[in-house]
Structures are given as structure tokens and as C-alpha cells.
Amino acid sequence: MTPLDLTTRRADTDAPLITPLVERWSPRAYDPAAELSDDDVRTLLEAARWAPSANNLQPWRFIVARRGTEAFTTVHDALLGFNQAWADSAAALIVNIAEVADESGAPRPWAKYDLGQAVAHLTVQAQHDDLHTHQMGGFDGARLAEAFGLREGLEIVSITAVGKVGDADALPEPLREREVAPRRRKPLDELVISAA
Ligand SMILES: Cc1cc2nc3c(=O)[nH]c(=O)nc-3n(C[C@H](O)[C@H](O)[C@H](O)COP(=O)(O)O)c2cc1C
């Protein structure tokens, strides 16, 4: 295995940031031998649990599927082809679910916002713990919801691959090329509409 020089993946920031934010990125090459312990998983979920949410409703739910389990196969099978091509080496696939309506059908308008924030916490904690994450929107949500018997009001929003970074050379082209491509962001002045 040829490990990627992770310094090339660091964000080229215009202001100083805490290390996990500088180093977080979304690899597609994962070490197919790496596993997550129960403690690893608990820590990731705990980071999500302590995210803020509207009215403290905590409308996030997760399905954790570690590689080698039936649940992992179910989640992997529901990924779209361009994600299936690399995500099989991740140590776990975590299905991120928003409670967009409670059991009585009352809407939770901030649920997806809150879920996104919880997942962001998880990714930063993962990076701090020397794990990497890669979120995905490319999957068949209806198929997954049926496979896991999710009730109405629970919406699968994304899936996060978690694992130890692996060998970029093991990826098929053009994924290998994307793995080492420069990381880019819009300039800050394009994002800020007004700052007084
Ligand atoms: C909601 C969401 C959906 C995404 N969907 C996919 C996906 O289906 N497949 C994929 O390879 N990457 C996906 N990504 C990863 C983004 O492409 C990636 O975060 C972005 O290019 C920035 O790269 P970085 O995370 O390395 O900074 C997704 C990210 C998010 C937050």
C-alpha cells in the first residue's frame, strides 16, 4: 500500500482553523482491513448526540452498519454505482436519518438542518480520532427505508462512510485522479453577502 501524503489534502485556509477542520477531507480510498471498535462507534455517535438542535428536539437517527455485517451489505447495495465503486472498503456506513415529522405527523421543520449539524460534529470528531469520513447523497432512499422498516416521518438524508484512509492507487480511474486533485473552495467574499 502506498499511503497518500495527507499533507497534500490539508485545506489551504485564509484564516487559522483548528486542526480537524484543516485536515478533514472526503477520501474514497479506505483501508479494507481497518475496523471500528464499539468504542470508536460510540464516540462518533456521542459527538452527534451533543450537537445543538431547534428546541433541543434532536431529530437525528442513525443506522450504523460495520463492514462484514448483513446491514453493511444492505446499505452498500442501495448506493448508486458511482458510490458502490469505492465505499465497500469503508469500515462502516452510517445512514443519516432526519425525523421530519413526529409519530403524530407533526412536522419538524428544522430536522434536516439539525441532522446536518449532528453529522458535521461526527465528521470533526472522526477526524480528531484519526478516522476519515465521506458523506454521500447518491443512494436509493426508498429501498433503504423499506429494508430497515422506517416509519413515515423518518427520512434518509445521507450516508457517511467512515474508516481509515487507504491506498489511492487501488481506486479505479477516474476516482484515483479525483482523490489527489487539488481541493478547492469559493473565496470568502463570494459567500458573505454583507459583513458590517
Ligand atoms: C450531502 C452530501 C452529499 C454528498 N454526496 C456524495 C456522493 O454521493 N458521492 C461522493 O463521492 N461524494 C459525495 N459528497 C462529498 C462531496 O463531494 C465533498 O464533500 C466535496 O466535494 C468537498 O470535498 P471535501 O469533503 O474533501 O472537502 C457529498 C457530500 C455531502 C455533504
The ligand as an SDF file (V2000), in Angstrom:
LIG
                    3D

 31 33  0  0  0  0  0  0  0  0999 V2000
  -24.8570   15.9670    1.4550 C   0  0  0  0  0  0  0  0  0  0  0  0
  -23.6320   15.4840    0.7180 C   0  0  0  0  0  0  0  0  0  0  0  0
  -23.7790   14.5780   -0.3170 C   0  0  0  0  0  0  0  0  0  0  0  0
  -22.6450   14.0810   -0.9840 C   0  0  0  0  0  0  0  0  0  0  0  0
  -22.8150   13.1130   -1.9420 N   0  0  0  0  0  0  0  0  0  0  0  0
  -21.7200   12.4960   -2.4400 C   0  0  0  0  0  0  0  0  0  0  0  0
  -21.8530   11.3290   -3.2350 C   0  0  0  0  0  0  0  0  0  0  0  0
  -22.9590   10.8060   -3.4770 O   0  0  0  0  0  0  0  0  0  0  0  0
  -20.7200   10.7530   -3.7220 N   0  0  0  0  0  0  0  0  0  0  0  0
  -19.4750   11.2640   -3.4680 C   0  0  0  0  0  0  0  0  0  0  0  0
  -18.4970   10.6850   -3.9140 O   0  0  0  0  0  0  0  0  0  0  0  0
  -19.3150   12.3710   -2.6790 N   0  0  0  0  0  0  0  0  0  0  0  0
  -20.3920   12.9950   -2.1500 C   0  0  0  0  0  0  0  0  0  0  0  0
  -20.2480   14.0520   -1.3000 N   0  0  0  0  0  0  0  0  0  0  0  0
  -18.8970   14.5320   -0.9600 C   0  0  0  0  0  0  0  0  0  0  0  0
  -18.6180   15.9090   -1.5690 C   0  0  0  0  0  0  0  0  0  0  0  0
  -18.4360   15.7740   -2.9590 O   0  0  0  0  0  0  0  0  0  0  0  0
  -17.3850   16.5310   -0.8780 C   0  0  0  0  0  0  0  0  0  0  0  0
  -17.6760   16.7590    0.4710 O   0  0  0  0  0  0  0  0  0  0  0  0
  -16.9880   17.8520   -1.5530 C   0  0  0  0  0  0  0  0  0  0  0  0
  -16.5160   17.6070   -2.8580 O   0  0  0  0  0  0  0  0  0  0  0  0
  -15.9010   18.5800   -0.7810 C   0  0  0  0  0  0  0  0  0  0  0  0
  -14.7830   17.7590   -0.6200 O   0  0  0  0  0  0  0  0  0  0  0  0
  -14.1380   17.5440    0.8310 P   0  0  0  0  0  0  0  0  0  0  0  0
  -15.2080   16.9410    1.7100 O   0  0  0  0  0  0  0  0  0  0  0  0
  -12.9890   16.6090    0.6130 O   0  0  0  0  0  0  0  0  0  0  0  0
  -13.7130   18.8840    1.3550 O   0  0  0  0  0  0  0  0  0  0  0  0
  -21.3540   14.5580   -0.6350 C   0  0  0  0  0  0  0  0  0  0  0  0
  -21.2210   15.4770    0.4210 C   0  0  0  0  0  0  0  0  0  0  0  0
  -22.3370   15.9270    1.1000 C   0  0  0  0  0  0  0  0  0  0  0  0
  -22.1480   16.8890    2.2580 C   0  0  0  0  0  0  0  0  0  0  0  0
  1  2  1  0
  2  3  1  0
  2 30  2  0
  3  4  2  0
  4  5  1  0
  4 28  1  0
  5  6  2  0
  6  7  1  0
  6 13  1  0
  7  8  2  0
  7  9  1  0
  9 10  1  0
 10 11  2  0
 10 12  1  0
 12 13  2  0
 13 14  1  0
 14 15  1  0
 14 28  1  0
 15 16  1  0
 16 17  1  0
 16 18  1  0
 18 19  1  0
 18 20  1  0
 20 21  1  0
 20 22  1  0
 22 23  1  0
 23 24  1  0
 24 25  2  0
 24 26  1  0
 24 27  1  0
 28 29  2  0
 29 30  1  0
 30 31  1  0
M  END
$$$$
